[in-house]
Amino acid sequence: MPEGDTVYRVAAQLHEALAGQLLTRAELRVPAHATADLTGRQVLATVPRGKHLLTRIEGGLTLHTHLRMDGRWQLLRPGEPWTGGPAHQIRAVLATDSAVALGYRLPVVQLLGTDEESRVVGHLGPDLLGADWDAVEALRRLAADPARPLGEALLDQRNLAGIGNVYANELCFLASVTPWTPVGEVAVLERLLARAQQLLELNKLRPGHITTGTTRPGRQHWVYGQGRRQCARCGSRIGVAEHDRERPAYWCPRCQRGPAPAPRRG
């Protein structure tokens, strides 16, 4: 599942290409909305909310999409052929005189009233990249369950919106605790939230989720994806195990304090 900065970047690209333009073609290739006719309506904006995309359309409508693991939006010029995969897996088409946006393998394609957006994103915690980011509220939500493992709590979008598995692992490293450390035992939660917001801000308009400060391939992350390699800070071997929903967890047994399962073998 993409991180919040990736979704922010997709929203910015869609907004730049479509906002203010009239739809010359609009297809929602899902049973619930297959007959919806949006042609001739103006695209008002595309905004991110955590990992959700909200494309607002003239007439009080919002197209809600979510990328999850495999979905993506791709922009083409009018007449440019699609070469990104089987065409039957395109779930949404939004075209104007100057651009064509194709939603490929989108697991969520939902047309709703703009005044109903809270129905699909109202459960989310404060958005790390939102104009209304509220660190105090995010801290309150995290601290409400002090026994919960930190990595799992950071991934829960009801606590704060925008953190995926890359940042969950990297933030635990930067806080010097393992992902399985209970939230109530993390003394630097406030500082961790400030670092989370800083990292997503720095990366929201560039690919890579860079947390180390270097763009060199293989050196962009401290622990994520570094399983069984040497820690760049202390030289210890990075551990790999599983945490929330069987997602991989990475940690340095020397740099990070707290409980940890036995690393994977092999």
VOTI-273711 format. One record per residue (C-alpha): residue number from 1; residue in three letters; y, z, x. Coordinates in nm, 4 decimals. Layout:
BEGIN
[sese NUM; "ALA"; [Y; Z; X]] ...
This chain:
BEGIN
[sese 1; "MET"; [0.0000; 0.0000; 0.0000]] [sese 2; "PRO"; [0.3382; -0.0967; 0.1506]] [sese 3; "GLU"; [0.5903; 0.1588; 0.2662]] [sese 4; "GLY"; [0.9175; 0.2073; 0.0846]] [sese 5; "ASP"; [1.1164; 0.0200; 0.3491]] [sese 6; "THR"; [0.8975; -0.2894; 0.2975]] [sese 7; "VAL"; [0.9594; -0.2794; -0.0778]] [sese 8; "TYR"; [1.3322; -0.2330; -0.0145]] [sese 9; "ARG"; [1.3327; -0.5455; 0.2025]] [sese 10; "VAL"; [1.1441; -0.7493; -0.0607]] [sese 11; "ALA"; [1.3923; -0.6364; -0.3260]] [sese 12; "ALA"; [1.6856; -0.7383; -0.1057]] [sese 13; "GLN"; [1.5349; -1.0838; -0.0503]] [sese 14; "LEU"; [1.4671; -1.1370; -0.4209]] [sese 15; "HIS"; [1.8139; -1.0140; -0.5116]] [sese 16; "GLU"; [1.9843; -1.2448; -0.2631]] [sese 17; "ALA"; [1.7839; -1.5469; -0.3819]] [sese 18; "LEU"; [1.7940; -1.4943; -0.7581]] [sese 19; "ALA"; [2.0775; -1.2653; -0.8681]] [sese 20; "GLY"; [2.3507; -1.4440; -1.0631]] [sese 21; "GLN"; [2.1315; -1.7509; -1.1167]] [sese 22; "LEU"; [1.9878; -1.8901; -1.4407]] [sese 23; "LEU"; [1.6107; -1.9149; -1.4671]] [sese 24; "THR"; [1.5022; -2.2773; -1.4928]] [sese 25; "ARG"; [1.1370; -2.1748; -1.5018]] [sese 26; "ALA"; [0.9771; -1.8402; -1.5705]] [sese 27; "GLU"; [0.6060; -1.7714; -1.6074]] [sese 28; "LEU"; [0.4324; -1.4359; -1.6307]] [sese 29; "ARG"; [0.0664; -1.5180; -1.5870]] [sese 30; "VAL"; [-0.0786; -1.2035; -1.7362]] [sese 31; "PRO"; [-0.2216; -1.1780; -2.0881]] [sese 32; "ALA"; [0.0327; -0.9288; -2.2177]] [sese 33; "HIS"; [0.3324; -1.1512; -2.1358]] [sese 34; "ALA"; [0.1915; -1.5022; -2.1104]] [sese 35; "THR"; [0.4099; -1.6252; -2.3987]] [sese 36; "ALA"; [0.7327; -1.4551; -2.2859]] [sese 37; "ASP"; [1.0165; -1.7078; -2.2589]] [sese 38; "LEU"; [1.2813; -1.6119; -2.0042]] [sese 39; "THR"; [1.4076; -1.9637; -1.9296]] [sese 40; "GLY"; [1.7852; -1.9929; -1.9452]] [sese 41; "ARG"; [1.8469; -1.6232; -1.8880]] [sese 42; "GLN"; [2.0450; -1.4993; -1.5904]] [sese 43; "VAL"; [1.8835; -1.2777; -1.3265]] [sese 44; "LEU"; [2.1127; -0.9789; -1.2897]] [sese 45; "ALA"; [1.9561; -0.7869; -1.0007]] [sese 46; "THR"; [1.6379; -0.6822; -0.8252]] [sese 47; "VAL"; [1.6341; -0.3186; -0.7200]] [sese 48; "PRO"; [1.3669; -0.1028; -0.5558]] [sese 49; "ARG"; [1.2600; 0.2350; -0.6862]] [sese 50; "GLY"; [1.0218; 0.3920; -0.4385]] [sese 51; "LYS"; [0.7434; 0.1349; -0.4149]] [sese 52; "HIS"; [0.8311; -0.0313; -0.7457]] [sese 53; "LEU"; [1.0377; -0.3478; -0.7946]] [sese 54; "LEU"; [1.2660; -0.3848; -1.0957]] [sese 55; "THR"; [1.4072; -0.7324; -1.1640]] [sese 56; "ARG"; [1.6708; -0.7030; -1.4354]] [sese 57; "ILE"; [1.7268; -1.0049; -1.6566]] [sese 58; "GLU"; [1.9963; -1.0937; -1.9071]] [sese 59; "GLY"; [1.9238; -0.9676; -2.2566]] [sese 60; "GLY"; [1.8257; -0.6133; -2.1632]] [sese 61; "LEU"; [1.4935; -0.7013; -1.9996]] [sese 62; "THR"; [1.3333; -0.5788; -1.6762]] [sese 63; "LEU"; [1.0382; -0.7310; -1.4939]] [sese 64; "HIS"; [0.8512; -0.4425; -1.3315]] [sese 65; "THR"; [0.6182; -0.5357; -1.0455]] [sese 66; "HIS"; [0.4264; -0.3408; -0.7839]] [sese 67; "LEU"; [0.2655; -0.4783; -0.4683]] [sese 68; "ARG"; [0.0036; -0.2078; -0.4106]] [sese 69; "MET"; [-0.2413; -0.3241; -0.1404]] [sese 70; "ASP"; [-0.2591; -0.7026; -0.1744]] [sese 71; "GLY"; [0.0412; -0.8241; -0.3725]] [sese 72; "ARG"; [0.3453; -0.9993; -0.2352]] [sese 73; "TRP"; [0.6494; -1.1987; -0.3382]] [sese 74; "GLN"; [0.7226; -1.5210; -0.1535]] [sese 75; "LEU"; [1.0358; -1.7323; -0.1729]] [sese 76; "LEU"; [1.0268; -2.1124; -0.1558]] [sese 77; "ARG"; [1.2841; -2.3870; -0.1867]] [sese 78; "PRO"; [1.2611; -2.6022; -0.5005]] [sese 79; "GLY"; [0.9926; -2.8665; -0.4415]] [sese 80; "GLU"; [0.8436; -2.6833; -0.1416]] [sese 81; "PRO"; [0.4640; -2.6649; -0.1753]] [sese 82; "TRP"; [0.2830; -2.3324; -0.2048]] [sese 83; "THR"; [0.0367; -2.2762; 0.0811]] [sese 84; "GLY"; [-0.0024; -1.8988; 0.0622]] [sese 85; "GLY"; [-0.3433; -1.8797; -0.1062]] [sese 86; "PRO"; [-0.5284; -1.9821; -0.4217]] [sese 87; "ALA"; [-0.2669; -2.0875; -0.6771]] [sese 88; "HIS"; [-0.4598; -1.9283; -0.9629]] [sese 89; "GLN"; [-0.3760; -1.5878; -0.8107]] [sese 90; "ILE"; [-0.0029; -1.6379; -0.8605]] [sese 91; "ARG"; [0.0903; -1.3868; -1.1309]] [sese 92; "ALA"; [0.4630; -1.4558; -1.1716]] [sese 93; "VAL"; [0.7005; -1.7487; -1.1216]] [sese 94; "LEU"; [1.0796; -1.7080; -1.1285]] [sese 95; "ALA"; [1.2656; -2.0293; -1.0448]] [sese 96; "THR"; [1.6332; -2.1238; -1.0321]] [sese 97; "ASP"; [1.8138; -2.4363; -0.9112]] [sese 98; "SER"; [1.8143; -2.2978; -0.5570]] [sese 99; "ALA"; [1.5002; -2.0865; -0.5152]] [sese 100; "VAL"; [1.1471; -2.0264; -0.6405]] [sese 101; "ALA"; [1.0027; -1.6744; -0.6261]] [sese 102; "LEU"; [0.6244; -1.6523; -0.6546]] [sese 103; "GLY"; [0.4490; -1.3234; -0.7171]] [sese 104; "TYR"; [0.1052; -1.3540; -0.5580]] [sese 105; "ARG"; [-0.1848; -1.1240; -0.6457]] [sese 106; "LEU"; [0.0508; -0.8754; -0.8081]] [sese 107; "PRO"; [-0.1559; -0.5967; -0.9670]] [sese 108; "VAL"; [0.1351; -0.4905; -1.1881]] [sese 109; "VAL"; [0.3410; -0.7422; -1.3882]] [sese 110; "GLN"; [0.5149; -0.5758; -1.6803]] [sese 111; "LEU"; [0.8069; -0.6913; -1.8944]] [sese 112; "LEU"; [0.9951; -0.4109; -2.0647]] [sese 113; "GLY"; [1.3391; -0.3188; -2.1871]] [sese 114; "THR"; [1.5819; -0.2193; -1.9161]] [sese 115; "ASP"; [1.6499; 0.0962; -2.1139]] [sese 116; "GLU"; [1.2776; 0.1765; -2.0826]] [sese 117; "GLU"; [1.2594; 0.1704; -1.7018]] [sese 118; "SER"; [1.2111; 0.5446; -1.6917]] [sese 119; "ARG"; [0.8757; 0.4906; -1.8589]] [sese 120; "VAL"; [0.7391; 0.3325; -1.5386]] [sese 121; "VAL"; [0.9456; 0.5011; -1.2660]] [sese 122; "GLY"; [1.0678; 0.8222; -1.4274]] [sese 123; "HIS"; [0.7821; 1.0230; -1.2776]] [sese 124; "LEU"; [0.8912; 0.9464; -0.9223]] [sese 125; "GLY"; [1.0523; 1.2013; -0.6969]] [sese 126; "PRO"; [1.3791; 1.1404; -0.5097]] [sese 127; "ASP"; [1.3881; 0.7951; -0.3509]] [sese 128; "LEU"; [1.4324; 0.8073; 0.0266]] [sese 129; "LEU"; [1.6267; 0.4806; 0.0172]] [sese 130; "GLY"; [1.8026; 0.5379; -0.3132]] [sese 131; "ALA"; [2.1734; 0.5952; -0.3490]] [sese 132; "ASP"; [2.0856; 0.9218; -0.5220]] [sese 133; "TRP"; [1.8520; 1.0537; -0.2506]] [sese 134; "ASP"; [1.8306; 1.4301; -0.3012]] [sese 135; "ALA"; [1.6729; 1.6127; -0.0062]] [sese 136; "VAL"; [1.7061; 1.9509; -0.1778]] [sese 137; "GLU"; [1.5051; 1.8347; -0.4793]] [sese 138; "ALA"; [1.2432; 1.6681; -0.2582]] [sese 139; "LEU"; [1.2086; 1.9915; -0.0600]] [sese 140; "ARG"; [1.1707; 2.1898; -0.3826]] [sese 141; "ARG"; [0.8933; 1.9607; -0.5058]] [sese 142; "LEU"; [0.7042; 1.9740; -0.1782]] [sese 143; "ALA"; [0.7314; 2.3513; -0.1536]] [sese 144; "ALA"; [0.6083; 2.3996; -0.5123]] [sese 145; "ASP"; [0.2473; 2.3664; -0.3904]] [sese 146; "PRO"; [0.2384; 2.5491; -0.0560]] [sese 147; "ALA"; [-0.1413; 2.5232; -0.0178]] [sese 148; "ARG"; [-0.1454; 2.1442; -0.0390]] [sese 149; "PRO"; [-0.2089; 1.9521; 0.2862]] [sese 150; "LEU"; [0.1132; 1.8045; 0.4204]] [sese 151; "GLY"; [-0.0168; 1.4480; 0.4564]] [sese 152; "GLU"; [-0.1358; 1.4427; 0.0953]] [sese 153; "ALA"; [0.1892; 1.5957; -0.0319]] [sese 154; "LEU"; [0.4016; 1.3357; 0.1502]] [sese 155; "LEU"; [0.1996; 1.0532; -0.0049]] [sese 156; "ASP"; [0.2481; 1.1888; -0.3568]] [sese 157; "GLN"; [0.5297; 0.9749; -0.4972]] [sese 158; "ARG"; [0.6079; 1.2484; -0.7502]] [sese 159; "ASN"; [0.7381; 1.4607; -0.4626]] [sese 160; "LEU"; [0.9448; 1.1930; -0.2929]] [sese 161; "ALA"; [0.9278; 0.8165; -0.3289]] [sese 162; "GLY"; [0.8778; 0.5696; -0.0476]] [sese 163; "ILE"; [0.6348; 0.7214; 0.2014]] [sese 164; "GLY"; [0.3079; 0.5403; 0.2645]] [sese 165; "ASN"; [0.0267; 0.6148; 0.5048]] [sese 166; "VAL"; [0.2100; 0.4896; 0.8141]] [sese 167; "TYR"; [0.5014; 0.7272; 0.7727]] [sese 168; "ALA"; [0.2840; 1.0142; 0.6480]] [sese 169; "ASN"; [0.0927; 1.0089; 0.9770]] [sese 170; "GLU"; [0.3963; 0.9513; 1.1955]] [sese 171; "LEU"; [0.5995; 1.2261; 1.0301]] [sese 172; "CYS"; [0.3193; 1.4765; 1.0811]] [sese 173; "PHE"; [0.3161; 1.3869; 1.4495]] [sese 174; "LEU"; [0.6930; 1.4187; 1.4778]] [sese 175; "ALA"; [0.6703; 1.7600; 1.3085]] [sese 176; "SER"; [0.3950; 1.8618; 1.5553]] [sese 177; "VAL"; [0.1471; 1.9502; 1.2778]] [sese 178; "THR"; [-0.1741; 1.7858; 1.1590]] [sese 179; "PRO"; [-0.1858; 1.6085; 0.8203]] [sese 180; "TRP"; [-0.4137; 1.8868; 0.6897]] [sese 181; "THR"; [-0.1659; 2.1659; 0.7576]] [sese 182; "PRO"; [-0.0695; 2.3440; 0.4336]] [sese 183; "VAL"; [0.2870; 2.2661; 0.3288]] [sese 184; "GLY"; [0.3669; 2.6370; 0.3205]] [sese 185; "GLU"; [0.2877; 2.6666; 0.6926]] [sese 186; "VAL"; [0.5263; 2.3890; 0.7988]] [sese 187; "ALA"; [0.8436; 2.5554; 0.9254]] [sese 188; "VAL"; [1.0344; 2.2294; 0.9742]] [sese 189; "LEU"; [1.0083; 2.0750; 0.6272]] [sese 190; "GLU"; [1.3841; 2.0261; 0.5926]] [sese 191; "ARG"; [1.4035; 1.8566; 0.9320]] [sese 192; "LEU"; [1.0972; 1.6458; 0.8471]] [sese 193; "LEU"; [1.2677; 1.5122; 0.5310]] [sese 194; "ALA"; [1.5801; 1.4245; 0.7276]] [sese 195; "ARG"; [1.3660; 1.2354; 0.9797]] [sese 196; "ALA"; [1.1803; 1.0552; 0.6988]] [sese 197; "GLN"; [1.5047; 0.9323; 0.5456]] [sese 198; "GLN"; [1.6376; 0.8311; 0.8876]] [sese 199; "LEU"; [1.3270; 0.6290; 0.9755]] [sese 200; "LEU"; [1.3190; 0.4381; 0.6485]] [sese 201; "GLU"; [1.6911; 0.3634; 0.6758]] [sese 202; "LEU"; [1.6463; 0.2306; 1.0288]] [sese 203; "ASN"; [1.3514; 0.0112; 0.9289]] [sese 204; "LYS"; [1.4505; -0.1113; 0.5836]] [sese 205; "LEU"; [1.5756; -0.4494; 0.7032]] [sese 206; "ARG"; [1.3219; -0.5129; 0.9799]] [sese 207; "PRO"; [0.9415; -0.5333; 0.9828]] [sese 208; "GLY"; [0.7146; -0.2987; 1.1733]] [sese 209; "HIS"; [0.7883; 0.0591; 1.0553]] [sese 210; "ILE"; [0.9007; 0.1430; 1.4087]] [sese 211; "THR"; [0.8924; 0.5179; 1.4782]] [sese 212; "THR"; [0.8877; 0.5334; 1.8593]] [sese 213; "GLY"; [1.2057; 0.3385; 1.9207]] [sese 214; "THR"; [1.0313; 0.0457; 2.0895]] [sese 215; "THR"; [0.9397; -0.2914; 1.9387]] [sese 216; "ARG"; [0.6673; -0.3604; 2.1940]] [sese 217; "PRO"; [0.3389; -0.4563; 2.0198]] [sese 218; "GLY"; [0.0989; -0.1624; 2.0176]] [sese 219; "ARG"; [0.3798; 0.0820; 2.1037]] [sese 220; "GLN"; [0.5674; 0.0920; 1.7739]] [sese 221; "HIS"; [0.3852; 0.4009; 1.6406]] [sese 222; "TRP"; [0.2997; 0.7355; 1.7933]] [sese 223; "VAL"; [-0.0385; 0.7858; 1.6268]] [sese 224; "TYR"; [-0.0826; 0.5487; 1.3310]] [sese 225; "GLY"; [-0.3325; 0.2774; 1.4225]] [sese 226; "GLN"; [-0.3774; 0.4336; 1.7667]] [sese 227; "GLY"; [-0.7205; 0.5850; 1.7031]] [sese 228; "ARG"; [-0.9112; 0.6721; 2.0233]] [sese 229; "ARG"; [-0.6257; 0.5509; 2.2421]] [sese 230; "GLN"; [-0.4288; 0.7813; 2.4656]] [sese 231; "CYS"; [-0.1357; 0.9661; 2.3159]] [sese 232; "ALA"; [0.1871; 0.8180; 2.4527]] [sese 233; "ARG"; [0.3305; 1.1679; 2.4843]] [sese 234; "CYS"; [0.0519; 1.3745; 2.6427]] [sese 235; "GLY"; [-0.2361; 1.1357; 2.7254]] [sese 236; "SER"; [-0.4928; 1.2993; 2.4940]] [sese 237; "ARG"; [-0.7210; 1.0806; 2.2849]] [sese 238; "ILE"; [-0.5862; 1.0190; 1.9341]] [sese 239; "GLY"; [-0.8221; 1.1407; 1.6611]] [sese 240; "VAL"; [-0.9149; 0.9444; 1.3474]] [sese 241; "ALA"; [-1.0490; 1.0893; 1.0239]] [sese 242; "GLU"; [-0.9850; 1.0563; 0.6512]] [sese 243; "HIS"; [-0.7363; 1.2331; 0.4291]] [sese 244; "ASP"; [-0.5846; 1.1612; 0.0884]] [sese 245; "ARG"; [-0.7924; 0.9073; -0.1120]] [sese 246; "GLU"; [-0.9973; 0.8133; 0.1936]] [sese 247; "ARG"; [-0.6964; 0.6748; 0.3758]] [sese 248; "PRO"; [-0.7198; 0.7008; 0.7554]] [sese 249; "ALA"; [-0.5439; 0.9873; 0.9257]] [sese 250; "TYR"; [-0.4423; 0.9810; 1.2920]] [sese 251; "TRP"; [-0.3354; 1.2780; 1.5000]] [sese 252; "CYS"; [-0.3077; 1.4056; 1.8550]] [sese 253; "PRO"; [-0.5168; 1.7219; 1.8986]] [sese 254; "ARG"; [-0.2849; 1.8467; 2.1734]] [sese 255; "CYS"; [0.0578; 1.7605; 2.0323]] [sese 256; "GLN"; [-0.0171; 1.8610; 1.6724]] [sese 257; "ARG"; [-0.1106; 2.2114; 1.5617]] [sese 258; "GLY"; [-0.3128; 2.2980; 1.2538]] [sese 259; "PRO"; [-0.6492; 2.2329; 1.0880]] [sese 260; "ALA"; [-0.8295; 1.9039; 1.1392]] [sese 261; "PRO"; [-1.1754; 1.7681; 1.0595]] [sese 262; "ALA"; [-1.4059; 1.6277; 1.3223]] [sese 263; "PRO"; [-1.2862; 1.2808; 1.4267]] [sese 264; "ARG"; [-1.4910; 0.9795; 1.3241]] [sese 265; "ARG"; [-1.7611; 0.8721; 1.5610]] [sese 266; "GLY"; [-1.8106; 0.5226; 1.6912]] 
